[in-house]
């Protein structure tokens, strides 16, 4: 459908403008011509690429049936569905057009919301849910984006994906599970038959997010997130006050023990009674269609307009490892500084998995890169919503609140190019809100001046996490000024009028907990492009960058891939930062023959294939390369350090049974014994275990002069502490999974313990000092961080590849340049910031640097660095 099409939908609904689009849905503002031009929202169904015909028919039938059932709902707290019709063989839902603000936008604008306001919202939501449940409809996707706040209503949206409680159709053979993982109950993640208890859990998660400023569980990968939901308690609320018992009751893992709707309503009423009567000042504090009444984007799509997250106000020194990061919505408190290396218990560390940012960052050590691969499973694609994407606020005034706000790191949503064609006036963008399940997509956009505003695997869960299907996700597009996607600059070299433009895509997290690292990646790529343009490195070619924000969300990574592939000017992509995103972004890029170089993700299977641990290597993606070492290198590097440099010949080896932990200890043990060392004992511990007195005694009695732990700080920290308490004055060493502040703070005797980090700090790289100087001179307010130099070299690799193609083609860029880039990159060899840049037969860098760090004086500090081959 297009707004230019004069055909009326069902003979009465005239499309005015497209206001949202995502993986499976597209929403239009329309006019009901039979009801005097009443504004309506018209939602049509799209399908994810590759969906089989049988699944398509089944999903269409279920969608239409559920939507028709939702028509029967009549409640002020539930969006009204006016009609369900068919257009060109697909169902179309016609809904009321609501003006207001989403709860997600309110959280972005104010940070944590006042307890009373959250209780009021919760009571209204619960009343609406009770109405739906009495109609035997389970929403299944309650989240802040699907809660709209108007002047006098709290409205639940997107019952289009709701499931009839007695429905028998359940696409189990396809593994389709509908919902948003951050707000899904354990039983829903497990794929069990949906019940009202699902919605009560999601209500608790939504209210928790509103009052705490962050979801109760946070992890970047579906597996890590599901493990946390299944096995870990949610983070204790610290700001909820009298609302805390309600959250605890709603977030009870066993649905049989979870509070029911009637009891929950009574608890919320009690909370509200504990507050004095409202006054006018309080009314001013509640979120509503005021300074940030924006649409609620929550599903990425390549058609979404570009946007850029704001830069931190306090710029740390570029190139300094472990610079503190500003708090984000992932913080445990509004003022707690973010630590991108700290995983939630049972989860992997960043950047492969989103961190729990409840501790201060390590002062003298860089963020830890990602690691161990998750065994290949069914394609993961879900009705997932990513972090929220706000629009520029109408006012620069800070929001009025009785609690301190959380810093907003979300990007500013620009407007699209398509103006409305119908004569009906377009509603103010401040009043537009989502009418469906959405997930954002942001792009980093370079502003014309330098002072521009810039804007986390654990166990395999088997069938419980087989696949999550892309749902009716929508991203708002707003009419207005045309904005060019990406960043980019013209620089010097060929004139803008005569030069051929080559675009280098950059996929990186510009929002969320890993954004400090992602911004460094984006800035470093931009610096490389500007340098090439200023030098005129490739005559007749002007380079630009096109940055798309993945928010560390695999679904958004896949959708960003489509955005790059569809842009004919994009000849290569830098990124992504973390491996979970790479697992969804790399395959479509490779299928399209679009070369991709990552500066950060380290999962071995991306270059060595799924059977690498068994000794069988195979390159699954011949267009994928990376400029940084991988998890394969950590264990052997640690073994060489302990045996050859630290003089340790008898080791006790412990792992936490995770793929990451066992992978590290396997590589470590083989190398240590090859060198002549002796493993005097091994132990496999449960990842939840924190009592190690018996193990500490065994290690002390073994005669070991060091311990190597394959796992995370949640295991290594307590073990180190209890070893020292037991009198075993020997160092403990691990991989980058223990390189966190949490490891240090979990005990008082961590000094002397060691960890490996993948990569080398900028100041210790071959061209690092010059890079840092140029980065500082460029005026970036965000540090390059640990991955900046590797991003610079990844970008420069693409530039060098273009240069070789132009040279081989007589001075002009060949028409089939994209298809020739892979071979050009394969043959590269040049001196870069990180040293000699060249790639092996599997696409991995030949120059694989690693660093050993030690705890000294209560902080991580670099001990030495070296090559994976030395």
N, C-alpha and C positions, 0 to 999 in steps of 0.2 A: 504494500500500500504506500502511496505517497500523497502528500498534501496537495500536489499538483493534479492528482487524479480527480476529475470532476464527479466520478461515480460515488454515489452515496452508499455507505455501508448499511446493509439491510434496508436500503431505501430511505434512510432517515438520518444517519449520522455522518455529518460532513467533517472531514479532517481539517484541522486548522494548522497545527504544527506538531512536529515530533518533539516530545519533551523527555523521553527516556528510552534507553536501549541497553540490552545486556545479552547474556548467553542464550536465553530462551524466550525473551520477551521484548516487545517494543510497545511503548505507550505514546499515545497522541492526545493532545488537547483537541477536543472536537465540539461540535455544536449539534444539538438535537433539533433538527429542522421541524419536527412535528410538535415540539413543545417550545415554540417561540424562541429558538436559538439558545436554549439552556446549555451552559457549559457542562461537558462530560469528559471523562477520561476513557479513551478507547484502547484496550490492551489486546494486541494480537500475539500469537504464539510463534516463536522461532525454535529451531532445533540445533543442538550442538553438532559440529561436524563429525561425520562418521557414525551417527546413530543408525542402527539397522532399521529396515522398514517395519519389521514386526514390533520393535520397541516403540517406534514412532506412532504406529496405529494404536498400540495399547496405551501409551502415555496421552495421546490425544483424547481417547475415549475416557480415560480416568479424569483428565483435566476438565473436560466438558461436564461430566457427571458431577464432579465435586463443585464446580463453579455454579451449576444449576441448584445444587443443594444449598450453597451459600446464599443464593438469592432469597431463600426463605428466612434468613436472619434479619431481624429488625430491631436495632438497638442503637442508641446514640453513640455508643462507644465502638461500633463496628461500621466500617465503611459500607455504604449502601451500594449494592450491585443492581443496576437498573435493568440490565438485559444481558442475555447470552445468545449470541447469534453465530452464524457460520458465514465465512467469507473466503472464497477460493479454496474450499476444502478444509479450512482450519477454523477452530473456535475463536470467537472474539468476545471479550467481556467489556461491557459498558458500565462504568462506575461513576459515582459522584466525584466531582472535581473539588478537592479540598484545599483551602488556603490556610497556611499556618506554618509551623516549624516542627521538625522531627525531634524526638528525644535525643537522637544522636547529635543533631546540630546544637541542641541546648547544652549537651555535655561538652561539645567542642568550644562553645562560646563562653561557658562559665566554669569549666572544669568540673569538680565535684558539685553536685546540686545539694541544696539544703535538705536535711533529713525530712522535715515536714512536707516539703514539696514532693519528694520521692514517695513518701507514704501516700500522699493524695493521688499521685499518678498510679501507684500500685493498686490502690483501692478501686479506681476507675477501670483499670485494665482487668482486674479480677472480676468485676461485675460483668464486663463484656465477655470475658472468657466463659463465665458461668452460663451466660445466655447461649453461647456457641456449643458448649458441652451438653447442655440440655437438648440442643438440636442434633446431638450425636455427631458433631463436627469437631475435630482436633486441628488446631491451627498448624502446629509443627514448625513454625518459623518465627516465634516471638523473639524480638531483638529490638534494640533502640531505634534502628532505622525504620521499623514497621510500626512505630508508635508516633502518632501525630498529635501535636499540641496546638490547639487553637485558643481563641480567647475564652471559650466556655466549654470546650470538649477535649477529651482524651480519646483518640480514635485508633483502633487497631486496623491495619491494612493488610492486604494480600492474603485473603482467604482463598485466592485462586489455586493455591497449592495445598489447601487444607485436605485432610483425609477423613472420609466418613468412618466413624468408629466401627461400623459393622461391615466395611468394605472387604471384599474377598480378593480383589485385584491387588496384587503386590508384586511388582516387577522383580521378584527375588532372583529369577534366572539372570537378570542383568545387573543385579546388585545395586539397583537405584534406591538411594536413601535420600530423602528430602529434608533439608534443614540447614542451619548454619552452625558449624561445629562448636564455636565458642559458647553457644547457648543451648547445645543439645544435651539431653540427659544421657546417663550411661546406657539405659535400655534403648534409647533411640539410636545412639551410635552403634549399638550392637545389631541394629536392624530388626528389632522386635516390633510386633504389632503396636501401632501408636495408640495411646490412651490419654485421657485428660491429664494424667500425672506428668506426661511429657511437657505439656504447656505450663504446668505449675513450676517445674524445674526451670524452664526458660524464663518464666516470670521472675523467679528468684535471681537468675543470672543477670537479667536486664536491670532489675532494681539495684543489685550489687554494683553493676557498672555505673549506674547513675549516681549512687551515693559515695562510691569509692574512687571514681574516676578511671577505673580499669575493670576488665572482666575478672571473674573469680578464678579462671584458669587462662593461661596465656602460653601458647607454644606455636611456633611457626609451621611445623609440619603436622599433618593430620594424625600420624602415628603418635608423635610426642604428645599432642593435645589429647588424643583419646586415652593414652596411658595415664595421663594426669587425671582425667575425669574418672577413669575406672578405678585407679589405685591410690590417688592422693587426696588428702583433704584440700578444700579450697583455701586460698589465702585468708587468714582471719581478718574480718573487717575491722578497720581501725577508726573509721569516721562515722559508722552507722548509728551509734548511740542506741536508742530504744528500738531501732529497726533491726539490730543485729539478730535477735532471736527469730524474727520473721525470716530473715535470709537463711539462717541455719536450718530452719524447719523446711523451707522450700528446696534447699540444696542438699537434702538427704539423698544419698545414693540409691538406697533401696526404695523403689516406688511404693512398696507395701507399707513402708514406715514413713513415707513422705506425708507432710501435712496435707489435708484436704482443703477444698475451696472454702467451705463454710468456716472451718477453724482459722484458716489464713485470713479470711475477711474479718473475723473477730479480733485477731491479733493486730491487723492494720488499724482497725477502729480504735483499739486501745492505744496504739502509738499516737494517733492523731489527737486523742483526748488528753495526752500528756503535754500537749502544747497549748499555750494561751491562744485566745481568739486572734485571728488575722487582723492586721492593720494595713493601712495603705502602703507603708514602707515594705512590708513583707510581700505585698502583691507585686511591687516593683522588682523583687528579686526572682520571682518565678519565671522560668523560661516561657517564651511565647513569641509571637510574630513581631519581634522588635528589632534589635540591632543585627540579628543574624537569621532572619527568616529565609532560609535558603532551601533549595531542593535537597533531597536526601540521596545522594549517590551511594550505591554500595555494590555495584558489579561492574567490572571493567569491560570496556569494549574499545576496539581500535578506533571507533568513530567518536569516542569521547573527546572533548576539548582538552587542550594541554593545560597544565597547571604546575606550579612550582611551590615547594614548601618554603616557609620562611627560614632565614638563616638564624643561627643562635645570636643572641644579643651580645654575649661575652665571648669574643674570639680567643680560643686557646692558641698557644704557639704551634705553628704548623710543624709537622714532623715529630712532635713529641709524643711518644707512645703513651697509651693509657690516659689520654686527656679526659677529664671529667665531661660527661655528656649531660645536657640539660634534661630535666625530667620530662617524661611523656605520659600519655595515658596508660602506659604499662607500669608506671611507678607504683610502689606500695603506698606512697603518700605523696601529697602534692609537692613536697619539697625534697623528696629523696632523689639523689642523683642517679642517673641510669648507669647500669653496668652491663654492656652488651655481651659480656662473656658469661654471665651467671645464669645457668639453666635452672628451671624449676626441678624439684626432686624427681628423679626418674626420667628426666628428659635430657636431651643432648644440648651441648652448649652452642653458642652462637658462633658464626652467623647461620649455621645450618638450622638451628632452632631458635625461636624467639626466646629471649631471656626473661627471667624474673628480675626486675630491676629494683631490688629492695636493699641494695647495699652500695656503698660508695665505690667508684671505680678504682682499679689499680693505678697508683700514681705513676709508676715507672715501667709499665709494660703495656704493650699494645693489645687491642682486642684479639681474641682468639678466633682463628678461622674455623670453618666447618670441617666435618670429618666423616666418620664411617657411613657407608651406604646402607640404605634400607633395602633388603632383598626385593627384587623386582616383583611387583604385584600388578593387579589389574589397574588399568588407567584410572587415576584419581581425578575426578572432576565432579564438583559438588555445587549445590546451590549455596555456595559459600559467600559470605559477605566479608569484605576486607575492611580495613580501617576507614573511617568516614572521611569524605572529601568535602570540606567546607568551601563556601564561596567567600569572596572578600566581604568582610563585615561592612555594614552601612556606616557604622560609626567607629572611630578609633578609640572611643572611650572604653576603659575596662569595664567588664560586666560587674554589676552590683551583686554581691553575694555575701552571706554571713559566714562563709568558709573560704579559705584561700583557694584560688583556682589552680588547676593543673595547666602547665604550659601547653598550648596548642601547637603541634607540629604538623598539622594537616595542611595540605596545599590549598591554594586559591583556585576555585573553579572558574575557568574562563567561559566565554560564550561561544556558541557555534556560528557558522557562517550563514546558515539557512534562515532567512526571515520568514515570518508567517505570510501566507498568500491570501488568506481570507480577510475580508475587511474588518472582521471583529477585532477590536483592540487586544493586543497581547497583554496578559496580566503581568504585573510587576514581578521581576524575578525574585524579589524578596518573598513573594507570597506562594511560589510554586513549591510543592512538596511531592514526595514520592507516593505513588499509588501501588507499588509492587515491590517484590524482593529485589534488592539492588546490591551492587558492590562496585566500589569505585575503581577508577583508573586515573592516575595523574601522570602528567609529563612534566619534565623540568624544562622550563622555558627561559632562555637567556633574555635578560632585559637589556635595553640599549646602553645602560651605564653600568660601571663596575659595581657601584653600590646598589646592585639589584636585590630585590627581595627573593630569597630562595626558599625558597621553600625547603626461627629454633625447629628420637627416634628412639627409639627405645625398642621394646619387644614388638614382634610382628603380631598383629591381632587377628590374622586369618580372616575368616568370613565376616567378622564383625566390621572390618574396614575394607572389604573387597573393592568396592568402587563407590564413589559418590557422584551422582549424575549432575551435570550442569542444569540448573533450573531456570525459572523465569526471572533472570537477573536483569536489572535495569540500571542504567546510568543516566542521570538527567543531562540533557543538553539544553543550553539556554541560548536564545537568540541574542545577537549583539555584534560587537566588533569582531572582525576576522582576526584570528591569532595564528601565527605560524607555529606548528608543533616543534618540540625539541628546543635545544639551545642553539649553539652554533654561532659562528662569527664569520665575517668575510675576510678580515685580516688583509695581509698583503698578497704578493704574488700577482696572478692574473687579475685583470679588472673584473669587477662583478658583472659587467655587461657582456664580456666575452668568455669568461671562464665557465667550464662545465662544473656543475655542482655535484659533489659526491657526499652523500650523507652517511655518517657512521652512527649506528644506533647504540644507545647505552641503556641497558636494563639494570636497574639498581633500586634499592629501597630508599626512597626520599622521605617516606613517612614511617612512623612506627618506631619500635625500639632499636632497630638497626640503622636508622636514618643518619646518625652521625658518621658512620662508615660509608653509607651510600652516597652521602653528599660529597665526601672526599673522593670517591670513585668518579662521580660526575664531574667534579671540578678538575680532577687530574686529566680526564679524557678531554675536557674542554681546553685545558692548557696545552695538551699535545696538538690539538687541532689549530689553536691560535698560533703556536710556534711554527707549524708547517706552513700556514698561510703567510705569516710574516716573512718567512725565509723564501717563500715561493718555491718550496721544495719540489712540487710537481707542476711545472709550467702548464697553464691552461686548465688547471683544476683548482677549484675552491672547495675546501672541506667545511662541513657543518656537522653538528651533532644533533641527534634527535633522542632525547632522554624520556623514557617511560618508567614510571614508578611502579615497581612490583609490590611494594609494601611487605616484602618477604612472604608473599602469598603465592603458592604454586599455581592457583587458578589464574591469578592475574598475570603471572609469567607466561602462561600459555596464550592468553589473550593478547599480551604484548607482542608475542611472536607473530601473531597474525597481523598486527599493526606494522611490524617491520617488513614482513614478507610482501604486504600489499603496496608498500612504497618502493617504486622502481628505482629511486635514487639511493636507497640504502644498499650498500655493497658489503657491509659487515656489521657485526654486533659485538659490543664489549659488554661482558657480564654473563650471567648474573653473579651476585655476590655469594649466595648460599646454594647448597646442592639441592635442597628440596625444590627450589624454584627451577634450577637447572633441569631437573627430571621432567618438567613439563614444558619448559621453553626450548630446550635443545632439540628434541625430536622433530617438531614442526619446522624449525629452522633448517635442520639437516635435510629434511624431506624436500624443502624448497631449494636446497643447494646454497643457502645463505651462510657464509662462514661466520663462526662465533668463537670469540676468545675470552675466557674468563680470568679475572684477576683474583678470585677469592674462593670459589667452591672447590672442595678437595675430595669428594667422594670418588674412590678409585674406579667404580664400575662405569663411570661416565666415559672413561677413556680405555679401560682395560677389559670391559665387559663383565657380565654378571658372575662368571666363574673364575674371576681373578684369584680369589682366596684359595681355590683348589689347585692353582698353578696353571690354569688355562686362560691365556690372554687373547682377547679378540676386540678389535676396535669397532664399537657399535655405531659411532657417528663420525664419518670421515671429514666432516666440515667443522668439528669441534676441537678447540685447542685451549690451553691455559698457560698462564705465565707464572704460576705458583706451584709449590710442591703439593703432595697429596698425603692422605693418611697412611699410605703404604710406607712412607718414609719415617714416620714418627718412632716406632718401636726400634728399628735397627739403629737409628741415630742416637736414641737414648742408651742403647746397649754399648755402642762405641764410646760414648762419653763416660759412662760409669766404669767400663773396663779399662780403657786406654788412658783416660785423663784423670778420673777420680780414683783409680786404683782399687776398684771394688771387684773381687773375684768370686764371692759367694752371695747369691741373691735369692731372696724369697719372692715368689711371683704370685700376685693376687689379681683376680678380675671379678667384675660384677655381673658376669653372664650376658651382658649386652653385646650386640654385634660390634659396637665400637670398642668395648673393653677387651673382648676376646681377640679381636683383630690386632689390637696393640700388643697384647701379651704374646700372641703367636709370632709376630715379627720380631719382637724383642728377644724371646727365648731362643729362637733359631740363630739370631745374630750373636747373642751373648755366648752360647755354647760353641759356636763356630770360632769365636775369638779365643776360647780356652776357659771361659768362665763356667761356674757350676751353679745350677739351680738346686738349692738345698731343700726346697719345698714349694708346693703350689696350693692354692686355695681358691675355690669359687664361692663367692658370697652373694647373698641376696641384695639387690640394689636398695631395698628398704632398711637393711641392717645398719644399726649404728652402735651396737654393743660388740666390742671386739676384744674383751679382756682375755678370753680363752685363746683367740688367734694371736694376740700380742704375746702371750706367754709361750706359745708354740714357736713364734718367730724368734723370740729371745733365746729359747733353748736350742734353736737350729744352728746357731753360729753364723747366721747371715750377717754380712756387713752392710747390707742395704736392702730395701724393699722396692719392688716395682709394682705399681698398681695400674691396671687397665680399667678405667672407669672414670667416675666423676667426683667432684669435690664432696658430694653428699656421703660418699663412701671413704674417700681418701682422707678427708679432714678428721673425722672421728678416729680412724685407724691410726693416723699419725699421733694424735693427742694421747691415745691409750698406750701406744708403743713407748712414748716418752715417760708416761706415768709409771709404766712397768719397768722402767730402767733401761730400756733398749735404746741407747744413744746412737742410733744409726739413721741415716737419711732415708726419706721416702721420696720416690720419683714417680711421676706419671706423665701422661700426655697433656695436650692442651685442655682436656676436660677438667683438670684440676687447677688450671691457671686462672683462678678467680679470687676475689676478695673473700668470698665465703669460705674458701679453704683456710685462709689465714685466720679469720675470725672464729672458726669452729674450734680452735684450740689456742693455747697460749705459748706453745713450744714449736711452732712451725719453722722457725729460723733454721736454715740449712737444707730444708726440703727443696726438691727440684721439679721442674716441669719443662716439657718441650713445647715450643711454639712453631707453627709452620710459617716460614718466611723470615725475613730479616728486617730490622728497623732501618728506616731511611738513612740515618746517619752512618750506618755501617755498610751501606750498599756502594757499589762502584761509583755510581753517579748520583748518589743520594744527596750529598751536600749541595751540589749545583741544583738539583731538582727542588729541594726545600727552599733555596734562595729564590728561584724563579717563581715558585708557588707563592711565597710571601710577597714578592714584588707585585704579583698579579692582584693582590689585595683581597684574596678570599678570606672571608670571615670564618669559614669552617676549615678545620685542619684536614690535611690529606690523610691522616690516620695511617694505620698499618698497611692498608691496601692501595693507597694512592700511587706509589711508585709502580706497582704491578698493573694498575689500571692505565697508567701513562704508557707503559711498554706494550700493553695489549692494543691500545689505540694506535701507537706508533707502528706496530706491526701491520695493522690494516693500511696505514698511510704508505708504508714501504711497499706493501703488496700492490697498491694502486700505482705507485711510482714504477714498479717493474713492469706492470701491464702496459702503461703508457709508453715506456721506453721500447718494449718489444713490439709495439704497434705503430712505430714510426712517429711517436710524439703525440698521439691522440688516444683517447680512451676507447677501447673496443666496445662495440655494441653489446657483446655478450660478456661484459666484464664480470658480472656477478658470478657466472658459472665458472670463470677462470680464477676467482679469488682463492679458492681452496688450495689449488696447486701452487699459486704464488706464495701463500703463507707457508706452505709446507717447505718451500725452498729457502726461506729467510734465514739469514745469519747476520746479526748486526750487534753493535755494542749499545746497550740501553742503560737506563737508570739502574736496573737491577743486576746488570752484568751482561754477559753474552746472551742474546736472545736467539734461540733456535729451538725447534721442536722435534721430538723423536717420532718414530713410526706410529705411535699411538696418539699423538697430539699433545703429549705432556712436554713441559719445558725441560730442556737438558740441564738447565741451571737451577737445581732445586735446593734452595737455601732453607736452613732451619736454625732455630735459636734455643739455647738452654738458658733457663731462668732459675733464679734461686730466691727464696724468701730471706731477706736480710733487713733487720730492724722493722719488722712488721709490714714489709712491702715487697712486691716482686721486682727484681732487678736482673738485667741481662748479665750472664756469666760469660758466655761465648756463643759464637755462631759458626756455621760451616756448611758444607755441601752434603747432600744426601749420599753422595758417592764417595765421600772421604771419611 
